[in-house]
Amino acid sequence: MRKSIVLLLAMILIGCYPVSHIVVGETKSPISPSQVKILAEYPDEYEIIARIDASSEFAFKDPSINITWQSKMDKIIERLKIEAAQLGANGIVIENTDNKTKRNITVSKENTTINEAHYKTGTATAIFIK
């Protein structure tokens, strides 16, 4: 029983990370996230490595509480750069960002409670700049 609880907790902690990618090219050796450049347009010579999605939602792997929309954007960029660096990409081209809201409505005999969580999502293409 104890092993089951430990395994369940480990799965929750590891599995709740709001970043994913699809590799569409050839990955390279991992680099430091600080070496990943943020680009608005594609450079002249590059290779596409992957498509990456990230969100600013809370994650046990990377805990932070982001209040402002700018801090949420900063968290997305940080997560995109970390994921790109692990794939060996030295650049990311931001494709899309969006503001999202999750609503949780609880109704009981005594009252109704509405909780909202605001977060940001972003999509980027991870590239290797030649």
Secondary structure, 3 states (H helix, E strand, C coil): CHHHHHHHHHHHHHHCCCEEEEECCCCCCCCCHHHCEEECCCCCCEEEEEEEEEECCCCCCCCCCCCCHHHHHHHHHHHHHHHHHHCCCCEEEEEEEEEEEEEEEEECCCCEEEEEEEEEEEEEEEEEEC
